[in-house]
Amino acid sequence: MSTAKNSPRPMLTHLGIHVSDLEPMVAFYQRVLGLTITDRGRGRSLPEDMVFLSSSPDIHHQLLLCTGRKSAIEHNHINQISFRVESLEEMQEIARRLASEDVSLMMQLDHGNAWSIYFKDLENNTVELYAESPWYVPQPYGRKFDILDPAEETRAATRKFAEEQEGFKPCEDWAKEMKEEMGVDS
């Protein structure tokens, strides 16, 4: 079901999560993903300590860490916290940083339309780091790959496997179709 033309289109811009131990979590996201603290303080209407983090000077915050996480929970309702980087090479750099932090990768998946690595933060939240590919492949789609393989080899392998999938197309074609579906002009 598509939204009517000219109706409001909310855009997801950031995620806030409750944490048990604020400062180690802030330090983790600063060290591992290079996020910068943009603000911090204690809320008035929500009396909890908050730290706002971003990787962009144009975006006040992409991640909000807020005290108040209750004791250990049986099931975390957050599936993943996802961060995009510009290239496979940037992902490789962060993957090496994760290894130096003794953070193990849970999965490394080639989704056809993106390459992703998944890992756990200090409070067991799943974090996804991904770089987009220029191709569209219907989702869900995933095959294992090694983030430390040469980037050009990974790109070539992705294109080969993606082209074999029904529905494969360049991302520009998919985006054009979505604009039409959503009733968005250019």
N, C-alpha and C positions, 0 to 999 in steps of 0.2 A: 504494500500500500504506500503510495507516495503522498507527500504533503501538498496541499493546494499551493498554486503559484502565489508569490508575494506574501506568504504567511511567515511568521517569525521562524528563524532557523537557529536554535541554540547550538553553540559549538563547545564541546568539551575542551577545557583549557588547563585544568589542573586537578590534582587529587590531594585530598587531605586524609591522613591516617592517624589514629591514636597509637601512641607508643608507650612502652613501659619505662624505658630509660632514655630520655631525650638526648642528652649530650653525646653518648656513643653513637646513636643513630645519626645525628647531625654530622658528626665527624666521618662516619662511614660514607655517607652520600657526598660529602665534600671530597674525600680522598679518592674514592672509587670512580665516581661519575663527574667529579670536578664541579659540582654545583656550588653556588655562592649564596651566602646568607643575604637576603635582601631586606629583611625585617625580623624582629623578634620581640616578644613581650608577653604580658599576661592579659588574657581576654577579660573584658568587662561583663558582657552578657554570658559568656562561657568562661568561667573562672579557671582556665587551664593555661599552662605555659605553651607558647606557640613559636615555631621557627618557620619562616618562609624561605624557600630556596628556589633558585632558578639558574639556568645555563645561558639565559639570554637577557641582555640589557633592555630589550623591548618588552619583556614579559615579567611583571612583578614577581609572580611565583608560579612554578609548575608543580611544586610539591610542598605541602604543608605538613609538618610533623607537630603533633599536639599531644601533650600528656593526657593521661586518663585511660590508657588501655588497662582493662581489668586483668585479673590473673589469667594464667594460661588458658587459651580457648581450645576446645576440642577441634573445631573446624574454622579455618579462616575464610570468611566470605569473599575476600578479595582474591580473584583469580590470578591477577598479575598487575604489576605497576610497570608500564612500558615507556621506554625512552628511545627516541630515534636519534641516530647519528647520520652523518652525511655520506659515509662510505664504508665499505668492507675494511679498508685500511684503518679507519678510526676504531671500528669494532675490534680489530686485531690488537691495537694499542691498549684498549681497555681490557681485553681478555688477558693480556700479559700483566696488566696492573692487578686484575683480580687474582691471578696466580701468585703474585708477590704478596698479596694480602691473605693468602691461604684460603681463598674463597673458591670452592669447586663449582664447575659448571654442571648444572643438572641435565641440560639438553642443549644441543646445537641443531637447529632445524632450518632447512632451506624450504621456504614456503612458496617458492616460485616468484611471488610478488615481493618477497623480502627475505633477508637472512636474519635469523634470530639466535641469540644465546640467552639462556635462562639460568639464574642463580638465586640463592636465598640471601636476604639481608640479615642483619644481626638479630632481628626478631622473627625470623622465619617467613617473611613475606617473599613471595616469588617476584623477582624483577626480570623483565625482558629488556634486552638491548637489541635494537634492530636497525638495519639499513634497507631502504627500499631498492628493488630492482626496477628496470624499465619495462617489465613484463607483467601482465595480469594472468593469473591462473585461478580458476574457481576454488574457493575455500570451503571447508578445510582441506589443506594439502600440506604435506610435510615429509621431507626425507632428511635423513641425517647427513651432516657434512662436518668437516673439521675447520674451525675458524682460523686455524693457523696454516692451512694450505695456502699456497700463493693465490692472491686475490683474482688474478686473471684466469687461473685454472678454475676457481670456484664459479666465476661469472660464466665461463664457457660451459661448464657442467650444468649449471642452472638453466641456461638457455636451451641446451640440448634436451634435458628432461622436461622442461616447461613446454617446449614446442610439441612434445608428444601427448600433452594433456588436452582433452576435449575442452573447448572454450578458451584456449590460449589466445592472447592478443597483446599488442602493445598497450601500455598503461594509458597512453593518450586516447586510444580508442575507447577503452573502458570508461575513462573520465568523461568523455563526450556523451556516452550513453547515460551515465549517471546524472549529468547536467540535465539532459532531456527528461529523464525519469523524475527528477526532483523539481523540474520546472525552473531551473536556474539559468538566467541569461549569462553567457560568458562568464 
